[in-house]
Amino acid sequence: MAFTAQDYMGLVKLLDEHPEWKAELRRLLLTEELLSLPETVRQLSRSIEQLTKAQQSSEERLRRLEETVEKLAEAQRRTEERIGRLEETVEKLAEAQRRTEERIGRLEETVEKLAEAQRRTE
């Protein structure tokens, strides 16, 4: 026996009149996988929402880390500049120390010569 358009329309009318029959018809026509799709979609939706929140949190943490790294890089640049200035100052002090040692050496020679001259005149 063939299922006609009139039979189909009759079935549709019956289902409209008895909505509780729709669930039973679905159970008979659809596989378990298809019947479980609504719950699967709800679970996926919850998972996507959780992942979205986690991603937003990760992006905020990354933004804060980028700010911190930028501050550290700036502090490093300032430290390197200060070290450069200190190196120049130390070099100048070392040069001044060398000149002072040379002058002291010359003064020692002069004092030695004067002491020698003093001894000769006594």
ZAMARGU-4260 file (C-alpha; in steps of 0.2 Angstrom, whole numbers, plus 5000, padded with zeros to 4 digits):
<rodrens>
0) 5000/5000/5000 | 5007/5017/4995 | 5008/5032/5006 | 5000/5046/4997 | 5000/5065/4999
5) 4983/5064/5007 | 4990/5051/5020 | 5004/5063/5024 | 4992/5077/5026 | 4982/5066/5038
10) 4997/5062/5048 | 5002/5080/5049 | 4984/5084/5055 | 4985/5070/5068 | 5002/5076/5075
15) 4995/5094/5076 | 4980/5087/5086 | 4991/5076/5097 | 5008/5084/5100 | 5013/5071/5112
20) 5014/5059/5097 | 5028/5069/5089 | 5040/5063/5102 | 5036/5045/5099 | 5037/5047/5080
25) 5054/5055/5082 | 5060/5041/5093 | 5054/5029/5079 | 5061/5038/5064 | 5077/5045/5071
30) 5093/5037/5077 | 5100/5039/5095 | 5113/5051/5088 | 5100/5062/5080 | 5089/5062/5095
35) 5104/5067/5107 | 5109/5081/5095 | 5100/5095/5105 | 5109/5090/5121 | 5125/5088/5112
40) 5122/5106/5105 | 5118/5113/5123 | 5134/5105/5129 | 5145/5112/5115 | 5137/5129/5118
45) 5142/5128/5136 | 5159/5122/5131 | 5161/5137/5119 | 5155/5149/5132 | 5168/5142/5144
50) 5182/5143/5131 | 5177/5161/5126 | 5178/5166/5145 | 5195/5157/5146 | 5201/5165/5130
55) 5196/5183/5136 | 5205/5179/5153 | 5221/5174/5144 | 5220/5189/5133 | 5219/5200/5148
60) 5234/5191/5156 | 5244/5193/5140 | 5240/5211/5139 | 5246/5214/5157 | 5262/5203/5154
65) 5265/5214/5138 | 5264/5230/5149 | 5275/5222/5162 | 5288/5217/5149 | 5288/5235/5141
70) 5291/5243/5158 | 5305/5230/5161 | 5312/5234/5144 | 5312/5253/5148 | 5320/5250/5165
75) 5333/5240/5157 | 5337/5254/5144 | 5338/5267/5159 | 5350/5255/5168 | 5361/5253/5153
80) 5362/5271/5151 | 5367/5274/5169 | 5380/5260/5168 | 5387/5268/5152 | 5388/5285/5161
85) 5396/5276/5176 | 5409/5268/5165 | 5413/5285/5158 | 5415/5292/5175 | 5426/5277/5181
90) 5437/5279/5166 | 5439/5298/5170 | 5443/5294/5188 | 5456/5281/5182 | 5464/5293/5171
95) 5464/5306/5185 | 5472/5293/5196 | 5486/5289/5184 | 5490/5308/5182 | 5490/5309/5201
100) 5502/5295/5202 | 5513/5302/5189 | 5513/5319/5199 | 5517/5310/5215 | 5531/5300/5207
105) 5538/5317/5200 | 5536/5325/5217 | 5545/5310/5225 | 5559/5312/5213 | 5560/5330/5217
110) 5560/5328/5236 | 5573/5314/5234 | 5584/5327/5224 | 5581/5340/5237 | 5585/5328/5251
115) 5601/5323/5242 | 5606/5342/5239 | 5602/5345/5258 | 5613/5331/5263 | 5627/5338/5252
120) 5626/5355/5259 | 5627/5349/5277
</rodrens>
